[in-house]
């Protein structure tokens, strides 16, 4: 469409530009729009970008007749998209079409004349056709490379795709692509190799027959086992050897997708009756007449594809929701068999068992095999009706919007809770709301695909500087994020939100939900006891304990009138009665008044840990109160892991049992330099082995501890460390997440609280649960001297003393109680199911 044609379409000349979200696509699109505006004084341009990209380019100079319009940040941040580029492409293809349509429908002054869209924006032409708006495809690379992409079928027919690279092969000349001068294979993008193939496929550019299909065409009907173990988790090398041998010895024809290690797999399976590839179009393969079985890790996408294709499945789940999906395949839908995992052994299953179960699955003559195939065919039509539910839904379709407080100690338990909900309901989806900055921090962390991030703009102080003015940080959340959250909430419509789970500290969440008739579950991330203290500040005031100036006599007074709180000295409570903590409490106090307007209250701990405090809230409110914890990532401890162990774990492997003190002071607050010098001196002089996490100042700490029997790291997997048999103690600041991880691991704690709820948590660790010792029993400002630290560390780690033996026994007992809560039919397990049933009644 040339300039004259553009002027004639409808006579309005309103151009909508939709670039691919990337600098190399946005820049040429903007330059084209500037040229068009120079030539037509009546032309206006709406230039569409994400909110994040507006932040990057919004202040760049441009003509007035080019105006920006934004799509919400529903895709990976530009800062982290390289970590999962395939996922980024998927997000652009699946999440931005609907917001773009709404934006387009809102443009009517004048209505759009034409859309200029990046060729990679796969849905743009369809959106334009539906509205009778012509679409110009804008290609930002060379015309030659586009010709190559469009003629990938020629590469395949000339044996220049899916090959093992070699010097001779890469010297071959490609001289058959229209518009491409004769070019060595090495000088072309390797379209059919590993990750680049995935990007090429996602870009929706055509390629036709692959060798896979030709091989399948030559196989007997229902004779081939398709084997895929996904692209995220793997198994140990020893287990893989058993799988390879079992499949080979079964004699069953197979098509095996080896994502990584294709050459090694081909070598191991040489002479067997199968075919190994690095990638294939999975759904196309499963629908092939030659397919008779699908060995799958039971990811939900793969499960749906298997059901759609009517192919029986051999379930080999490894991680997360795969376990439940495997159970439903075998026991509920009865369209597959399961490879049973063994407990407490390196091998999940040996080659003989694999051989027999493969032969059994693929035996089309047995009555069992015939019946299973019949059921698989019965299920297939259920997945083919676009308006019907895809599978039987045990709870119903539910869309949860999670709104955590922007801080690590709040985001982590909220994410763990959402993951746990997904484990129980295979149709649940979660929109997890964070700021753009926090998406940069956590966007690349592994998570189930049914949790997707949505972002709020960075209208609050950065996480990196928020401690400099914490009350200002609170004010910013209260005043700046409510409106963007409302806009985001109103844009979620597929399906609309069923429930909002919001951190109790997010003051406006309940009112936002109420205005839209969306119930809000208040999610409290600290102990039930501290919440009772906060909601009863009037009792503190009545007893002369709030506000008050501290004195030694005053701080020894006992508070024994707060429901659910055991008798506690004033010195062991957070200093909400004076100073900085008093200012923070006054900022948060309105949140506790809002609590009664919520529809549910969720706690991150097990009921058995604080029964009296939880019972108080159950009796106080006329809505359900659920304990759901511990909300820590304990599931990841049992996940298969074939990667090389981190150096700190290798070091722990070489230490005697219960000999190492794990030292962590959290990631937010620190101590004075003088205090740190005393701490370092005391630990060094104790002679105890240690693993010390230094978040900042790692080099300085290593230097100070040189020659000591310990290791300093900048980060570690804390729960994995605490669960290691070499760890005998945990020096902790007593944040509630760390407290729960210490309890779950059965490790005694050396408490060193610094701020807020940490003081009460420390008191409960030492006095109520009796699974620790206190470094600091009061909140005086003087230093804890190195000699005191040295003696306390030695006493705490003395596994021969009766005191420590008894403390470790109690820690183990408490660990069993904690683990029992999240076991099947445990208190938290039952409560999560009850919460799910409650919220799915709303659908």
N, C-alpha and C positions, 0 to 999 in steps of 0.2 A: 504494500500500500504506500504510494508516494504522497508527497505533501498536498498535491491538489485533491487527491482522493480523500485524504483525511479531512480536508475542509468541507467536502461535500456530504460526508456521512452525518445525516441528521442536522447539519448546520450549526451545531453547538460547540464543537471543538473543545471538549473536556477529555483530556488524556489521563488515564490511570496507569501508573508505572508500578510493576510488581517485580522487583529484582530478587534474585536468590540471595539469602542473607549471608553475604561474604564480601570482603573488600574488593576482590577481583571481579565481582559481578555488579556491585553497587556503583563503583566508580564509572565504568563505561555507560551504564544506564543513565546515571546523572548527567554525564557529558552529552549524551544524545538528547536528553530532555532540554538541556540548556540551549543546544543548537536549534531545536524546534521552536523554542520560545523566542529566540532571536529573529526567526523568520516570520513568525505570525504573532502580531501584537494582541490578537484576541484569544490566543490559546492559553488555557490554564492546565496545570499539571498537578495531580495528586500523587505524591511519591510515597509509596507504602513500605514501611520498615517495621521491625519489631521495636518495642519500647527500649530494649537495650541498645539497638543500633541508632535510635534517635539520640540517645545519650552520647554516642560516639561522634555523630555527624551533624547533630542539630544546630550547632553553632557555626558550621562552615558557611562561607558566603555563597549565596545563590540568588537568582532573580526572584522578585516578590511573587511572580505568578507561578512559582513552584512551591507548593505547600506540602508539608509532611502530614501523613496520617499513619497511625500506629496499630499494629496487631499486638496482642498480649504476649508476654514472654513465656510461651508454652513449649519452647524448644530449648535445647542445650545452650548454655551461655557460649558466646564466642571465645571466652577465655578457657573453656574446657572441652570444646566440641571435638578437638583432635583425639581426646582420650577414647572416644567411641563415635567415630565418624559415621559408621553405619547407622547407629542409633539416631544421630543427628539428622541424617537423610530421612530416615523413617518418620521422625518427628515433624519435619517440614511437610512431608507428604500426607501425614494423617491428622495433624493437629491445627494447621493454619488455614485449611480450606474454609471451614465454617466461619471463623472470625473474618476472613476476607470477604465472604459472601455478605455477612451482616454489614461490613463497612461499605461494600459496593452499593448495597440497597439503600444506604443512608446518604449517598451522594446524589443530590438532585438539584443543585444550583450552579450550573446546569447538570443534567444527567450525563453519565459517561458516554463519550462518543466512541472510544476505542480503548482496549487494554493492550499495553505493551508488557509482555511477561517474559521473564527468563525462560529459556527452553526447558531448563531443569525443573521448573515449577509445574509438576505433572498435571495438576488439576485446573490450571488456569484456562485452557481452551474449553474444557467442559463447563466451567462456571460461566464463561462468556456466551457459549452456545445456548445455555439455559435461559439467558436474559437477552438473547439476540444482539449481543455486543460483539463486534468483530475483535479477534485477538491477533496481535502481531507477535510472532515468536522471535525472541531476541537472543541470539547465540553469541556468547562472549569469548569463544575460542576461535581457532582458525577454521576456515571452511574445509580444509584438508582433513583435520582430525574428525570433523563431523562425518565426512564421507567414510572414514575408517570405521567409525562407530556404526554407521548405518549398513556397512557391508561386512559385519563380523561373521556372517555366514560363509563368506568367501575364505576368511582365515581358517575356518573349521574344515571346509572342503579341501584346502591345500595343506592340511595337517600342520597348521601353524597356531593351533590352540590346544590347551591342555597337554603340553609336552613338558618333559623334564629338560631343564636348561642344560645346554652343552655348548662348547665353543663352536663346534661345527654347525650345530643347529642354528645358533644365533647369527651365523654368517650368511644364512640363506636369504635370498632377495624376495621381497614382496613387490611384485610388479603388476598386480591384477586389480588393485583398488582404483576405481574411477577418481581422477583428480589428484592422485597421490603419485609422485615420481618414484621410480624404483628405489626402494629403501630396505636396508638390512633389518632383519627381525630384531636385532639388539637395539635398533634406534626407534622402535615403536613402543608405546606403553604396553606392559605385559597384562593385557586385559583379562586373561584367563588364569592368572596366578593368584591364589590366596585372597588377600584383602582387597586387591584392586578389582578382582572379579566381583566381590561383594558390592563395591562401590558402583561398578559398571552395571550390575543387575539392578541396584536400587534406582539408578538413573533412568530406568525404563527405556533404554535404547535397545533396538531389536537385535536379537540373535536367535537363530532357528535351531536346527537339529544339532544336538551334541552327541558325541560318541556313546554316551550312556544310553540314550534312547535306542541307538542301533543295536547295542549289545542286548538290551532287554527284548527287542523285537525277535531275537533269535532264541529266546527261552520259552519253555513250556508254560502253559497257563497255570497261574497260582503256585509256581515252583520256586520263586526267588524270595529270599529273606533280605529285606532292606535293613541295614544296620547303621544307626546314627546315634552318637553319644553327645550331640549338641556341640556348642562352641564355647561354653563357659566353664564347666567343671570337667575334670578328667579323673582317671583312676591311677593307682600306682603302677609302676612298670611291671612288678610281679603279677598284679592282677591282669594287666593287659596281655601278658604272655599266656596266662591261663585262658583268657577269652579267645585269643587268636587260635590256640591249639584246639580248644573245644569246638569252635566253628569249623576249623579245617577238618577235624576228624569226624564231624557229623556227616560230611559228604553233601550237604545241602548247598545248592547254588546261592550266591549272595552278591549283593551290591553294597559295598562298604564305603561310607564317606569318612575319610580320614582328614580332619581339619588340623593340619600340622603333622609331620612325620609320614607323609604319603609314601616316600621312597622306602623307608624302613618297613612300613606295613606291607607294601608290595613284595618286598624281599621275604618277609616272614610267611606270607601266604602264597608264595610261588608254588605252582603245581596244583593248587586247589581249584575248585570249580566256582570261582567268583571273579569279581571285578572291583578294583579299588580306584576311587577318584577323590580329588581334593574338594570338589563341590558338585552339587547337582540341584536341579529344580525339584525340591522334595515333594511338593504336592503333585507335580506332573509324574514323578516316579511312582508315588503311592497309587495313583489312578491307573497305572499301566496294567494290562491284563496279566502280565507275567508275575506280578507281585502277589505273594501269598502270606507274607508276615512282615511285621515292622518291629525291630528291636529298638526300643526308645528309652530315653532318660525320663520321659513323661513330663517334659515341660508342657505348659498348657497349650501353646500354639501347636506343638507336635501332636499332642493328644487330640485336638480338634481336627487336625489334618488327617490323622489316622481314622477317626470316626467318619469324617466326611467321605473318605475313600472306601470305607467298608472293609478295611484290612485288619485282621486280628493282630494284637500287639503283645510283644514280649517285654514286660515292664522291668526296667533296671534303674530305678530312681536313685539319685545321688544326694539331692540337696533340696531344702526348702519345700515349696509346694509340690515338688515332684513326688514326695512320699505319699501324700494324700491322693494325688492324681493316680498314682499306681494302684492304690487300694481301690479306687472307684472303677478303674478299668477292669480289674480282676473280679472284685466281689459284688459291685453294684450293677455295673452294666454287663459284666461277664462276657467281655469281648477280648480277653487276653489271658495270659499266664504271667506269673511273676517269678523273677529270679530272687530267691530269698537271700537277704543279707545276713551274714553271720556277725555276731557281736564279739568284740574284744579279740579280733584276729586281723592280721594284715590282709589276708585274702577274704574277699566277700564270698567267693564261690570258686570251686576248682574245675579243671577242664572236663572231667568225666560228667559232672553234673550239668555243665554247660552243653556238652555234646548231647546228653539225653533230653534236656528240655527243648533244645533246638529241633531235634528229630521229632519230638512229641508235638511241638507247635506246628510243624510243617507237614505232619502226617494227615493228608487229606482223606485217607480211607478210614481212619478211626472214627468211631461214633462221637467221641469227644471233639475231634477236629471239625467234623461236619456241623455239629451243633453250635460250636463257637463261631464258625463262619456264617451260619444262618443268622445268629444274633447280631453279628457285625453288619450284615446286610440289612437287618431290620432297623438298626440304629441309623444307618446312612441317610435314609429319607428325612429323619428328624433334623439333620444338620443342613439339609438342602433347601428348606423353606425359609426364605429370608425374613419373614415376619414372625416366625416362631422362635421360642427359646432354643438355643443350640443344643443344650444338654439338659437332663433333669437337674433342677436347681434346688438343693436342699434347704436354702434359706430364702431365696428370692434375690432379685437384682437390687443392688444397694450401692449408692455413690457416697462415700465418706469424704468430707473435706477436712483436712487436718491443719490446724493453725497453731504451731508451736510458738512459744516465746523465743525470740532470736538469741539463743545462747546454747552452747554445746550440751550443758547439763539438762536442757529442756528438749532440744531437738532429738537427741539420742533415744531417750525413753519413748518419746512420741513415735519415732520411726520404728522402734522395736515393737510397740503395741500394734501399729498398722500392719507390720509383717505378720504378727501373730493372728490378726483378724483374717488376713488373706489365706493363711494356712487352713482355716476352717470353712471358708466360703469361696469356692472356685469362681463365683460370678461377681464377687465384690470388686469394686475399683476404688482407688484412693487418689485424690488430688492433694498433694502435700505442698503447702504454701510456705515459701521462704523468701527472703529478700534476694535480689540479684547477687549481692556479695556472698550470701550463704550458699547459693547455688554453685558459685565458684569453688567454695570449700568442699561441698559434699556431692556435687552433681555427678562425679565419676565413681562414687562408691557403689558397690554391687547392691542391687535391690531387685525384688520381683518386678516383672514388666508391668503388672497391674497397678503399681504405684507410679504416678507421673507427677513431675514437679510443675508448679505454677509459681510465678514470681511477682513480688511487689517491688516497686522501684526503691532505690537506695536513698530513702528520705530520712534515715536515722544515722547517728554517728557510727562510724566503722567499728567492727568488732575489735580492730587493732588498737583503737584509742578510747573505747567507751569507758574504761576504768578512770580516765582523767576527769570525767564529769558524769558519774553514773546516774545521778538524779535527772540530769538533762537528757540522758539516754532514755530513761523511763518516760519523761514528758514527750519526747519525740515519738515514741511508739504510740502513746495515748492520743496524740493530736494529728500525726502525719500518716498513719497507716490505715485508719478506719475507712476512709473514702476509697483508696485503691483496692482494699479488700472487697468492699461492696461492689465495685465495678467488676472485679474478677469473678465474684460469686454470681453476678447476674449474667456473665458470659458462659457459665457452665450449664449446658442444657442437654448433654448426650451421655447419660441421662441427667436430669436435674439433681442437685444435691439432696440426699436423704437426711443426712445429719451432719452437723459440724462438731468436730472434737477440737476443743480449744483449750490451750493452757489457761489455767485459772487467772494468771497474771495479765492476760490480754483483756483489759477492762471492757472494751466495747463489743466483744464477740457475742455475748448473750443478747444484747439489744439488737445487733445486726440480724441475728437469727430470728428473733421474735418478730421483727418487722416483716420478715419474709415467710413466716410460719415454718421455719426450719428449726427443729429441736437442736439444742446445744448440750453436749456432754462436757462438763468441766473436768479438765485433766490436771490433777495436782501431782507435781513431780517430786515432792519432798515427803517427809514422814507425815502420817496422820496426826501424830502427837503435836508436831509444830503447827499444823493447821488449826488444831483445837486451841493452842495457845494464842494464835493470831486472832481467831474469831472471839476470844474471850478477853481481849485487852481491857474491856470494861471491868472485869473481875480484878485484873492487876491494878487498875486505877483505884478500885474500891478498897483494896488492901494496902494502898500506899506504895505500890511497886511500879507505877507507871503514871507519868514520867517521874524519875527520881535521879538524884545525883549519886554516883557510886561511892561507897565507902566499904572498908573491910568488914565492918559489922553488918552493914546493910546487905552486902553480897553473900553473907553466910546465912541469911534468912531463908527459910524453906517455903517454897510455893507448893501447897498441897491441896489446892482448891480448883484446879483446872481439870475438867472432865477428860478422862483418858490419858492424863499425864501423871506418871508416878511422882511422888514427892521429890522435888528438885531444888537445889540451892539456886538462888538468884544468879550467882556467878556462872552457872552452867546453862543459862538460857541466853539466847541472842540478845544483844544489848539494845533492844528496841525501846528501852526506857530512857536512853539518853544518847547524845552524840550523833555521829553519822548514821548509825543503824536506825536511830529514831527518825531521822529525816527520810530514810528509805522506807521504813514501815509506814509513815504517814502517806507516802506516795502510793503504796500498795493497798492501804486500808480500804479504799472504795471497792476493790476487787472482792473482798470478803463479804461486803454488803450485797454484791451482785450474785453471789454464789447461790442464794436461795431461789433465784429466778431460772436457774438451769433446769434441765430435765433429767440429768444423770450426774453422778460424781464418781470419778475413777481415781483409784490410788495405784501407785506403781509397785507396791510391796505386797507380800502375801498376808492374808488375814491373820495367820498364826503369829506373825511378828508383832502386831499391835492390836490384839483383839479388843481391848477396852476402848481405845480411841476410835476404832472403826465402828464398834457398837454404838458409841455416842452419836456419830453422824447418821447411822442408820435410823436411830430413834428421833433425831432432830429434824430430818427432812422427810417430806412426803413423796420423794422420788427415789428410784433405786440407787444404791451405793455399792460399787463393785471394787473389790481388790483384784488386781490382775497380774501381780508380779511374782518374782522379780523381773522387771522389764529390762533385762540385760541380754546380750546376744549369745546365750548359752548354746543355741542350736548350732552355731558355727564351730563349736569345739569338736563336734562329732562328724563334721563334713569331711569328705575325702580330700586329701591334700598330697599331691605328688610333686610339689615344687620343693626346691632346696630349702631347708630350714633356715630361718634368720640366724645370724651369728649369735645373737643373745640367747636363742633357744639351744643352739649347739653348746654354748658355754654352760647353760643350766644343766644340760644332759650330763655334763662331767662333774657336777657337784653332788655331794652326799645328800641324802634325803633330809628335808626340813632344815637345811643349814643356811639358806640364803634369806637375807632381809631385803624385800622389795620396797624401794623408797620412791614415793610419788607425792608431789605437793600440788597436784592439779594443774590446770592450764589457765587460770584466770588471775588469782591473787598470789602474791609472793610475800617473802619476809624481808626484813632489812638486811643490808650487807653484813652488818656486825652479827646478826642472828645466824646468817648463813655460814659465816666463818666458824662460829661456835659449833654449829651442827656438823659441818665437815670435819672439824677437829675431833669431836666426840665419836663420830662414826669411824673415822680412820683409826683412832686409838683403841676402839673396842676390839679390833682384830676380827670382827665378824664379816663373813662374805656378804656382798650386797650387789644388787642390780638397781641402779639409780637412774631414773628418768629425769633428765634436765631439759625442760622446755624453755630453751633460751639459755645461753651461757654454757653450752656443753663443753667447749674447748677450755674455758676457765676452770670448770669443775673437774675435768679430766686432769688438768695440770695440778690442781690442789690435792687430788686424790692419788697422784702417781705413786706407785709402789704399794698401794692398798690391795687387799684381796677382793676386788670387785670390778664391776663393769659399769661404765656410764654410757647411756644412749640418749638420743634426742626424742625418740618415740618407741613405743612397743605396743603389742597387742596385750593390754593389761589383763583381761580375763584369762587369756592363754597362759600368761606368766603366773598368775595367781593359782591356776589349776595345775601347774607343774609340781611334780613331787619334790623337787629340790627346794621349793619356797616354804619357809617355816614362819614367816612373819611379814606383815604389811604395814609400813609406816605411811599413814594417810592423813590428809587434811579433813577427812570425814564428810566430803560431799556425799549426798544420798546415793547417787549412782555407784560411787566407789564403795560405799558401805555395803550395798546390796551385793556387789561383786565379791567383796571379801567374805561376806556371810555365805554366799552360794559356794565359794571355793573351800570353805572350811578352814580359813587361815586366820589365826589371831591377829589383832590389829593394835598397832602402836599409834595412839591418837594425838594429832597435833592440829587442832582446829584453828581457823583463822577468822572466819566471818560467818554471819547469818546463822543458818540452821546447823552449821558444822558443830557448834558448841553442844547443842542438845543431842545431836547424833553421837558425838563422842561420849557424852554422859550415858546414853543408852548402851553403847558398846561396852563401856567399862563397868557400869553399875547395874544396869537392868539385865542385859544378856550375859554379862561377865565373860566376854570373849576378847578382852584386850586390856592394855595398860595405858595410862595417860602420861604424855610428856609434859603437858601443861594443864594443870588442874584449875588454873585461874586465868584471868585476862589482863594481868598486870603488864606493864610495858617493859619491865626489866628483862634482860636476856636470860635464857636458859643456858647455864654454863656447860662447857664441853665435858667437864668431869661428871656432871649429872647425867648428861646424854650418854656418855661412855658406859657408866654403870647401869643405866636403865636398859640400854641396848643389850648388854651382856646378860642381864637378868631375864629380859624378855625372850632371848634366843637360847637360853639354857634348857635344852631338851631333857636334861637329867633331873631337873628340880621337880618336886611334887607340884609346886605352884603352876609351872608351865605345862606339865603333863595334864593337870586338871583343866587348865584353860584350853588346851588343844582338844581335849575330849569334848568339852562343851561346844567348841567351835564346830567340831564334826557333827555333834547332835543337831546344832542349829542348821548346819548345811543340809542335813537329811530332811529336816522340816521344810526348809526352803525349796528343795528339789521335789519334795512330795507335793507341794502346792501346784507345781506346773506339770506334774505327771498326770496321766489319764485319770480322770475323776477326782483330781486334787482340787482344792478350793479355788485357785485361780483359773484352772482349766474349766471348771463348771461355771464360774462367773463370766468368763469371756463368751462361752456359749450362750449364757443367759442374756448378756448384753447384745449379742448378735440377733438373737430371737426378738428382743425388744425393738431394735432399730429396723429390722426387716418387716415388722408389722406395719411400719409407716408406708412402705412401698405400695 
